[in-house]
């Protein structure tokens, strides 16, 4: 634990006792003096925003690939929306906004090109070499792969930020993490504990954001319609509410505003529901500090009714958008790109960028495969397509 600087204490006045306080952080992997004008969690957020991996998110797929349009969400815009939602709720709950924002901005740093399709096929390629999981890869990015500082690899983030980034972890991976870092970010998965409230909130904010903006992008793309969304009770309630106040929205020329207004109201009510339900849970549990939070069941969440309605919206999007024939066809092509790149690089590591080729030199096949996975996971959609064309002569997924 590092000594508190005046700025750190000042920025965290008014936080609830169960919040994560930066001056009580469990620290960094490499000890550093506190910054004079920023708390430790503010410093983490800034390091994330200035990282190469964060900038790459602008050309990484959320649902729609880069060539399909300029206005669809990307991993970058998604992360910003998650951070906005997270900060709004964190402030109302009196937990640490800066830590919440840092986790939200970093949660997708390890995502592959081409969205979940890229992750799935890279995991398939890595089955004989330890597998691939984007939460583990996000931690790997901030702990190892970013190269910015002369004294260490990675961004050297605080334990609490790293804990929030690793929102899922298998027992196998947790044991590996615990062996490398005893008492570190893998331990809670082995002990069946929860992370701090800020990490719990970042996880839920991610779900709220992608449900809302995937519905919005789905209608914008023409793959789903407003009429179909009106069959989803959570959305329909706020669409009818908006129409009752603004009857002109039913006119065809105002359909876009109707969608936006219904989505805005739905998001707002979900946020208010989280605040009400979580506040009631905290009042009942009365955790004395963040260590007490870790021993309790998850406290940040929806009410039972809202959880059910949100799950129904998610099922609708899975069936009608994520499994839409056009999306499936596109992601099928994207999977082929990743699979072919993996096979080529594993057979000939010198085809990778010199930095990665040098890392792979002299390694056995298992270790070399991990370097290949690191290289591919760091690619943007368009860089992966350029590399695929360079290596195979094929042009795919172009407008």
Secondary structure, 3 states (H helix, E strand, C coil): CCCCCHHHHHHCCCCCCCCCCHHHCCCECCCCCCCCCCCHHHHHHHHHHCCHHHHHHHHCECCCCHHHCCCCCEHHHHHHHHHHHHHHHHHHHCCCHHHHHHHHHHCCCCCCCCHHHHHHHHHHHCHHHCCCCHHHHHHHHHHHHCCCECCECCCCCEHHHHHHHCCCCCHHHHHHHHHHCCCCCCHHHHHCCCCCHHHHHHHHHHHHHHHHHHHHHHHHHCCCCHHHHCCCHHHHHHHHHHHHHCHHHHCHHHHHHHHHHHHHHHHHHHHHHHHHHHHHHHHHHCCCCHHHHHHCCCCCCCCHHHHHHHHHHHHHHHHHHHCCHHHHHHHHHHHHHHHHHHHHHHHCHHHCCHHHHHHHCCCCHHHHHHHHHHHHHCCCHHHHHHHHHHHHCCCCCCC
